[in-house]
Amino acid sequence: MAIFEWRGRNSRGEAVNGQLEAMTENGVADQLKNIGVVPVHIAPAKPEAQADTESWWSKVNRKPIVDEDLMIFSRQMYTLNKAGVPILRAFSGLQASATKPAMVDLLKDIRSSLDQGRELSAAMARHQDLFGGFYISMIRVGEMTGRLTEVFLRLNEHLEFERDVRERIKQAMRYPIFVLIAMAVAIVILNIFVIPVFAKVFAGFNTQLPLITRGLLGFSAWMIQWWPLLIAGGIGLAVGVRSYLRTPEGRYRWDSRKLKLPIVGEIILKATLARFARSFALSSQSGVPLVQALTVVASTVDNAFIGARIEQMRDGIERGETISRCAAATGVFTPVVLQMINVGEETGELDNLLFEIAGMYERETDYNIKGLSAAIEPILLAIIGVLVLLLALGVFLPLWNLGQAAMGKGGG
């Protein structure tokens, strides 16, 4: 099989071009005729030497495609489809206007697949790691129902919601993480640079030091002596934990545990359920079959534990049970939400009520995030206070005892 470059005209008389894989030029011509393109020129493709000329530094610094790029792409495709621009011309224009090299390559590959007669969903499925199963399934439904323009609009709104949830959770966790890192750095600096200075002073006392002081000096000496092993052990522990969390069992256990964490666990749970409700409503409203929708949504909630519960719902529905009963069996929804699902199922307004559920969870998540700093601040202050107290007692108690002894009032 060889790759051939071709140029031709489609059924509208528009000039199109691309590459196809075939045994001979006649094979390329046959493929083009099958998709309604009249070939004008067919020749063996020249090897692309430019791809290898890209410097290693450019490859390292090449920015990957992020969710914001897909969000902009969805909005642009919605606008172009709404304006009636043919899809090949739309991708050609987007490719010409894209500034990020990774996005240019993505659009070029999708356009090439469309030139070869593939459907848009099949072309995007070649980049499953970028678009995800939910995005591709929605595009496939849009192609089948003729509502691709509406699907692009909903996908843009869905990506905006996903980004908003992630940003709010990151914003909520930024302050406590920063404080904990600052505390860890302060402890390291004190044990390596400050406490050893006091150790030399205390060595000249020739008396038994208080228990707290001995503990501080012992911990400092241990850290100074074994710091290479501590660094290696920390790196090894981080790599081991990360590798374990990449396994299905590790991710499932961690996703289950973090939902039970104090303060932040409730926020993560509500944000995840809001993502589930919105994705499920969007899929159902777009015409995705119920079982297929739950299968796709289970992989988009970004939580293995909740995803397993959604798959449990899917299995129950396949057995003929109602959605409300399957949702109640998962044990993750509140009674109010279960009642709303039950009402929506009875009235046929499940899509609208799922959007209401998503909005309710979003408002609760936003409220909890705003109060997160107020809830965590006293805990962090208490930890900092205990550390400062231990340090102060460990350093100043020997000096206090020495002063008492010098004044003739007793002392160790």
C-alpha positions in Angstrom: 0.0 0.0 0.0 1.2 3.5 -0.9 0.1 7.0 -0.1 -1.1 9.2 -3.0 -1.8 12.9 -3.1 -4.8 13.9 -5.0 -6.7 17.0 -6.1 -10.3 17.1 -7.4 -13.7 18.7 -7.3 -16.7 17.6 -5.2 -20.3 17.5 -6.1 -20.6 21.3 -5.5 -17.7 22.0 -7.8 -15.4 23.0 -5.0 -11.7 22.3 -5.2 -10.6 19.7 -2.7 -7.4 17.8 -2.0 -5.8 15.3 0.3 -4.1 12.0 0.7 -5.3 8.5 0.3 -3.7 5.1 0.9 -4.2 2.5 -2.0 -2.3 0.0 -4.1 -2.5 2.0 -7.4 -3.7 5.3 -8.7 -6.8 3.6 -10.1 -7.6 2.5 -6.5 -7.4 6.2 -5.4 -9.7 7.2 -8.3 -12.2 4.6 -7.3 -12.3 5.7 -3.7 -12.7 9.3 -4.8 -15.6 8.5 -7.1 -17.3 6.5 -4.3 -17.4 9.7 -2.1 -18.5 11.9 -5.0 -15.2 13.6 -5.9 -14.0 13.9 -9.5 -10.2 13.4 -9.5 -8.1 15.9 -11.4 -4.6 15.0 -10.3 -3.3 11.8 -8.6 0.4 11.3 -7.8 2.5 9.4 -5.2 2.9 11.5 -2.0 6.4 12.9 -1.4 7.9 12.0 2.0 7.5 14.8 4.5 11.0 15.7 5.5 9.9 18.8 7.2 8.4 16.9 10.1 11.9 15.7 11.1 13.5 19.1 10.7 11.6 20.4 13.8 14.2 21.0 16.4 14.1 19.0 19.6 13.8 22.2 21.6 10.6 23.1 19.6 9.2 19.6 20.3 9.9 19.9 24.0 8.3 23.4 24.2 5.4 22.5 22.0 2.2 23.4 23.9 -0.4 20.5 24.1 -4.0 20.9 23.3 -6.0 21.8 26.4 -9.7 22.0 27.2 -9.8 25.7 26.4 -8.7 24.9 22.8 -11.5 22.3 22.5 -14.0 24.8 23.9 -13.0 27.4 21.3 -13.1 24.8 18.6 -16.6 23.7 19.6 -17.8 27.4 19.6 -16.2 28.0 16.2 -17.7 24.8 14.7 -21.2 25.8 16.0 -20.9 29.3 14.4 -19.6 27.9 11.1 -22.3 25.1 10.9 -25.0 27.6 11.8 -23.8 29.9 9.0 -24.0 26.9 6.5 -20.3 26.7 5.8 -19.5 23.2 4.4 -17.6 21.1 6.9 -14.5 20.7 4.7 -14.2 24.4 4.1 -14.8 25.0 7.8 -11.9 22.8 8.8 -9.7 24.4 6.1 -10.5 27.8 7.6 -9.9 26.7 11.1 -6.6 25.1 10.2 -5.4 28.3 8.4 -6.4 30.5 11.4 -5.0 28.2 14.2 -1.9 29.5 15.9 -0.9 26.5 18.1 1.0 23.8 16.1 -0.6 20.9 17.9 -4.0 22.3 17.0 -3.0 22.7 13.4 -1.9 19.1 13.2 -5.1 17.9 14.8 -7.3 19.9 12.3 -5.2 18.7 9.4 -5.6 15.1 10.4 -9.4 15.4 10.8 -9.7 17.2 7.5 -7.6 14.5 5.8 -9.9 11.8 7.3 -12.9 13.7 6.0 -11.3 13.9 2.6 -11.0 10.1 2.7 -14.7 9.7 3.2 -14.8 9.2 7.0 -17.6 10.6 9.1 -16.7 13.4 11.5 -17.2 11.2 14.5 -14.9 8.5 13.0 -12.3 11.2 12.3 -12.4 12.5 15.8 -12.3 8.9 17.2 -8.7 8.7 15.9 -7.9 11.2 18.7 -9.9 9.6 21.5 -7.4 10.8 24.1 -8.0 14.4 23.3 -11.8 14.5 22.7 -12.9 11.7 25.0 -15.8 9.3 24.7 -18.5 11.7 25.6 -17.5 14.3 23.0 -17.3 11.7 20.2 -20.6 10.1 21.2 -22.3 13.4 21.1 -20.9 14.2 17.6 -22.0 10.8 16.4 -25.6 11.4 17.7 -25.5 14.8 16.0 -24.6 13.3 12.7 -27.4 10.6 13.0 -30.1 13.1 14.0 -29.0 16.0 11.8 -28.5 18.3 14.9 -24.8 18.7 14.7 -25.0 22.5 15.1 -27.0 22.2 18.3 -24.6 19.5 19.6 -21.6 21.7 19.1 -23.3 24.5 21.1 -24.1 22.1 23.9 -20.6 20.6 23.9 -19.2 24.2 24.3 -21.5 24.8 27.2 -20.6 21.5 28.8 -16.8 22.2 28.5 -17.3 25.6 30.0 -19.1 24.0 32.9 -16.3 21.4 33.4 -13.7 24.1 33.4 -15.6 26.2 35.9 -15.9 23.3 38.3 -12.2 22.4 38.1 -11.2 26.0 38.5 -13.4 26.5 41.6 -12.0 23.4 43.3 -8.4 24.4 42.5 -9.1 27.9 43.8 -10.5 26.4 47.0 -7.5 24.1 47.5 -4.9 26.6 46.6 -4.7 28.4 50.0 -4.4 25.3 52.3 -1.9 23.6 49.9 0.2 26.8 49.9 0.1 27.0 53.7 1.1 23.3 54.1 4.0 23.7 51.7 5.2 26.8 53.5 5.0 24.9 56.9 7.0 22.0 55.4 9.7 24.4 54.1 9.9 26.2 57.4 10.3 22.9 59.3 13.2 21.9 57.0 14.9 25.2 57.4 14.6 25.2 61.2 15.9 21.7 61.5 18.9 22.2 59.2 20.0 25.7 59.9 18.5 27.1 63.2 18.2 24.2 65.7 21.9 23.0 65.1 23.0 26.5 66.3 21.1 26.1 69.5 22.4 22.6 69.9 26.0 24.0 70.1 24.9 26.4 72.8 23.0 23.7 74.8 26.0 21.4 74.6 27.9 23.7 77.0 25.2 23.6 79.7 26.4 20.2 81.0 23.0 19.5 82.4 20.0 17.4 81.3 17.8 19.2 78.8 14.0 19.2 78.9 12.2 16.4 77.0 10.9 18.7 74.3 14.4 20.1 73.7 15.9 16.7 73.5 13.2 15.7 71.0 13.8 18.7 68.8 17.6 18.2 68.8 17.3 14.5 68.1 14.9 15.1 65.2 17.2 17.8 63.8 20.3 15.6 64.1 18.4 12.7 62.4 17.3 14.9 59.5 20.8 16.3 59.0 22.3 12.8 59.0 19.8 11.0 56.8 18.7 13.8 54.5 19.9 12.0 51.3 17.8 9.0 52.2 14.9 11.2 53.2 14.9 12.9 49.7 15.3 9.5 47.9 12.5 8.0 50.1 10.2 10.9 49.4 10.8 10.7 45.7 10.3 6.9 45.8 7.1 7.2 47.8 5.7 9.8 45.4 6.5 7.6 42.4 5.1 4.6 44.1 1.9 6.3 45.1 1.5 7.8 41.6 2.0 4.4 40.0 -0.5 2.8 42.3 -3.1 5.5 41.6 -2.8 4.8 37.9 -4.0 1.2 38.5 -7.7 0.6 38.4 -7.8 -0.6 42.0 -5.7 2.2 43.2 -7.7 4.9 41.5 -11.0 3.3 42.7 -9.8 3.3 46.3 -8.5 6.8 46.2 -11.6 8.2 44.5 -13.7 6.5 47.2 -11.5 7.8 50.0 -11.4 11.4 48.9 -15.2 11.6 48.9 -15.0 10.9 52.7 -12.3 13.5 53.4 -13.3 16.1 56.0 -14.5 19.4 54.6 -13.3 18.9 51.0 -15.0 15.5 50.5 -18.5 16.9 50.3 -17.4 19.5 47.8 -15.8 16.8 45.5 -18.9 14.7 45.8 -21.3 17.4 44.9 -19.2 18.7 42.0 -18.9 15.2 40.6 -22.7 14.6 40.9 -23.3 17.9 39.2 -21.0 16.8 36.3 -23.0 13.5 36.1 -26.4 15.2 36.1 -25.5 17.7 33.4 -23.7 15.1 31.2 -26.6 12.7 31.6 -29.2 15.3 30.8 -27.2 16.5 27.8 -26.8 13.0 26.4 -30.5 12.1 27.0 -31.8 15.4 25.5 -29.6 14.9 22.4 -31.2 11.5 21.7 -28.5 9.1 23.0 -30.0 5.8 24.1 -30.3 5.5 27.9 -27.9 2.6 28.4 -25.3 4.1 26.0 -25.6 7.5 27.7 -24.9 6.0 31.1 -21.9 4.1 29.7 -20.4 7.3 28.3 -21.3 9.4 31.3 -19.6 6.9 33.7 -16.3 7.6 32.0 -16.7 11.4 32.1 -17.4 12.0 35.8 -13.6 11.7 36.5 -14.2 9.6 39.6 -13.8 5.8 39.4 -16.1 5.2 42.5 -19.0 7.3 41.2 -18.4 5.9 37.7 -18.8 2.4 39.1 -22.1 3.4 40.7 -23.3 4.9 37.4 -22.4 1.6 35.7 -24.4 -0.1 38.4 -27.4 2.1 37.4 -26.9 1.1 33.8 -26.9 -2.6 34.6 -30.1 -2.2 36.6 -31.8 -0.4 33.8 -30.7 -3.2 31.4 -32.5 -5.6 33.7 -35.7 -3.6 33.4 -35.6 -1.6 36.6 -36.6 2.1 36.8 -34.1 4.9 36.8 -35.2 6.1 40.3 -34.8 2.7 41.8 -31.4 2.2 40.3 -30.3 5.7 41.5 -31.5 4.9 45.0 -29.5 1.7 45.0 -26.2 3.5 44.4 -26.3 5.2 47.8 -24.8 8.5 46.6 -27.9 10.7 45.9 -29.8 12.7 48.5 -33.5 11.9 49.1 -34.5 15.2 47.4 -32.6 14.3 44.3 -34.1 10.8 44.2 -37.6 12.4 44.5 -36.9 14.7 41.6 -35.6 11.8 39.4 -38.8 9.9 40.3 -41.0 12.8 39.4 -39.1 13.4 36.1 -39.4 9.7 35.2 -43.2 9.7 35.8 -43.8 13.0 33.9 -41.4 12.4 31.1 -39.5 15.6 32.0 -36.3 13.8 33.2 -34.0 15.9 31.1 -35.2 19.2 32.5 -35.2 17.9 36.1 -31.6 16.5 35.6 -30.6 20.0 34.5 -32.3 21.3 37.7 -30.4 18.7 39.8 -27.1 19.8 38.1 -27.9 23.5 38.9 -28.7 22.6 42.5 -25.5 20.7 43.0 -23.5 23.5 41.3 -25.0 26.1 43.7 -24.3 23.9 46.7 -20.7 23.4 45.5 -20.2 27.1 45.0 -21.5 27.8 48.5 -19.3 25.2 50.1 -16.2 26.4 48.2 -16.8 30.0 49.4 -16.9 28.7 53.0 -13.9 26.4 52.6 -11.3 28.9 53.5 -13.2 29.9 56.7 -13.5 26.2 57.6 -9.8 25.3 57.0 -8.3 28.5 58.5 -8.8 27.6 62.2 -7.3 24.1 61.6 -4.2 25.5 59.9 -3.8 28.2 62.6 -4.1 25.5 65.2 -1.4 23.4 63.5 0.9 26.4 63.1 0.3 27.4 66.8 1.3 23.9 68.0 4.5 23.9 65.9 5.5 27.4 67.1 4.7 26.4 70.7 6.9 23.3 70.5 9.7 25.2 69.0 9.5 28.0 71.5 9.3 25.6 74.5 12.2 23.5 73.1 14.5 26.5 72.6 13.6 28.7 75.5 13.1 26.2 78.3 16.8 25.4 78.7 17.6 29.1 78.6 14.9 29.8 81.3 16.3 27.0 83.5 19.8 28.3 83.1 18.7 31.8 84.1 16.9 30.4 87.1 20.0 28.5 88.2 22.2 31.6 87.8 19.9 33.6 90.0 20.0 30.9 92.7 16.4 29.9 92.5 17.0 26.3 91.5 16.8 24.9 88.1 18.0 21.9 86.1 
